[in-house]
């Protein structure tokens, strides 16, 4: 598919696919924290955040698939390397639920039309030889940071390949698009009569801006 093999000695680069990287989840409202002076305690982060001494906390860790999003220069020199988690496609895009059971026409529509307008994910087609067992997607909303020295230690056994040249060029642009997104209300420039025909406005989900109301009056 859109993946290619590499030599274990190849340096870590943006677009590299890793299996079983650690995703660490912490519930700040209820922490098990251990400080050198007072020992273990359970509380919220606000109870520990002002301490001057380092504390150890318990966290939930689970292995996930990840793709490197750090630029090549950072992946070779920075203290940390950033990944984004790869998740089942239906969990990343709600419109893709039951994706594998859809007809080819519906699948191609999601993978072309929706890929242009949804900047939150990058599609990963299934290929078991590269650790992608089902239709999945890189979810740009879930970044994961791992120490570079740890990533280097995982390179031989956990890295299974990287995006090929065509996919990588697209992946690089999708990352840039995601992080430079500007949230805006697409109906702000509509004239009053145009706003009246805008479906979300009819459903009460797109309130008029002051200049649109003034013009309407």
N, C-alpha and C positions, 0 to 999 in steps of 0.2 A: 504494500500500500504506500503510504506517504512517509515511511520510516526507512532508515538505512543503518547498517551495522557499522561498528567502529572498533578500533583496536583498544584494548584496555589501557594502553599507554597514552592514548590521545588525551590532550588536556580537556578539562571540563569547559563546555561552551554553552551559550544560550541555545535552548532547544533540545538539550540532552534530556533523555527520559530515564528516571530513576524509579525503581520499585522499593517499597518498604522504607520510605523516609519517615521520620517521626513527626506526627502532628501532635502538638502539645496543647491541651485545652485546660484552662484554669477558670474556675468560678470565683470571681472576686468577692461575691457576697458571703461565701463560706470557705475559708481557707484553713488548712492544717499547716501551721507555721511553727518552725523550731528555731529559736534564737539561742546563741551561745550563752547568754546570761540567764534567761528565764525558762528555757526549755520549751516543750511543745505547748501550743495553745490553738484553740479554734476561734476564728472570728472573721470579720470582713477586712478587706484591704485597708479601709480607712483607719482601722485599729493598729495597723502595722506600718503604714506608709511613712510615718515620721521618725521611725527608729534610725539611729545613726549606725547601727551595726548590721551586717548582712544577715539575712534570715534564709532558711531553707524551707521551701513549701512543697506539699504533695500536689502532683498534677496528673491528669489523665493523659496517657500517651498511647497512640495507636498507629500502626503502619499504614501508609497511603502511597499511591502513585503520585509522583510529582514531575513537573517539567521545569528546568532552569529558566528563570526570567532575567537573572543578572546579565548585564552585558559582558562580553568576553573579557574585556580588560579587568572588570571587577571580579569575575570568576577566577582570574589568575592571581589577583593581588589582594583583594579585600579580605577583611577578617571573617566576613559572613558571605554566604551565597543564598540568594533568594529563589524559592520555587513557588509555583502555584499548584494547588492540588488538582488532580485529574479525577473526575467523578462520573458516575453513570449519567448519560446524556439526559435522561428524563428527570433527574434531580437538579440539573443545572438550568434547563429550559423547560418550563411547565408545559409548553406547547409540544414537547417531544415525548410526552408520556406514551409508553407502548410503541416507541419508535420502530423497533424491530418488526412489529406486526403490521405496520402501515404498508400500504401499497407503494410501489416505486414512485409514482407521481407525487404522492404526499411527502415521501422522504426527500426527494430532490427539491421540493419547494422549501422545506425547512432548511435544507443544507445550502441553498443558494439565496433565496429571498430573505429568509430570517437571519442568515449569517451576515448579510449586509447591514441590517438594521439593528441587530442585537450585538453590542460591543462587549458583552460581559463574558463571552466564552469563545474558545477555539475548538472546533470539532476534531475528535480523534477517532478515526474509523477503526473497527475491530481488527486486530491482528495478534493472535495468541503468541506468536513467536517473539513479539516485542512487549508482551505483558499487558496487552489491551484486550481483554476477553470479550468485550461487548461494545456497542457504540458508547463512547464517552466524550468528555470535553474538558479542556483546561478551564477551570473556574477562576477567573482573574480576581474574584472577590475574596479568595482564600489564599493569601500569601503565607509562606512558611519560611522561616529563617533557620539556617543550619550553619554552624561553624565551618569555615572552609577546610580546616584540617580534618574535620570529621567527614566531610564530603569526599575529600581525597582518599580517606580510608575506605569509603563505601564504593569507590569508583569501579573496582574490579568485579565485585560480586553483585552490586545493586544497579549499576548502569547497564541498560539493555540496548541502547541505541540512541539515535537522535532523529529529528525531523530532516527530511531530505531538502535539497536546495529550494525547490518550489514552495514546499510547505513552510520552510523556515522564513523565507522572505515575507510570506503572508503573516506568519506568527509574529514576527518583529513589528510589523505595522499594526497588528491588532493590539499588542501591548501598548504601543504609543497612543493609539486611539483611546484605549480604556483609561489611561492615566491622564490624558489631556481633555477628557470629556467636560463639557460645560452644560450643567443642567439648566434647561429653560422650558418655559411653557410655550409650546409650539403655536398656540392660538393668539399670542399677544399682538400680532400685526394684523389680525383679521378686522375688516370693517364690520360695523354692527350687523349688516344684512348677511355677511359671510359667517359671522359668529352664530347667527341664528340657525344656520344650516349645518353647523359643526356637531356631529353626533355626541361627543362627550358633553358639550354644552347643553344639548337637549336633555341629557340624562342628569344634569346638575353637577357634573364632574369637572366643568371648566368655567369657573366664574369669570365674569367680564372684568377687565381692568378699568381703572377710573376713566381713562381717555375713551374707552369704548362706550362706557355708560354716558359720558358727556355728549358724545356724538349722537348717541341714540336719543337723548333728550332734545 
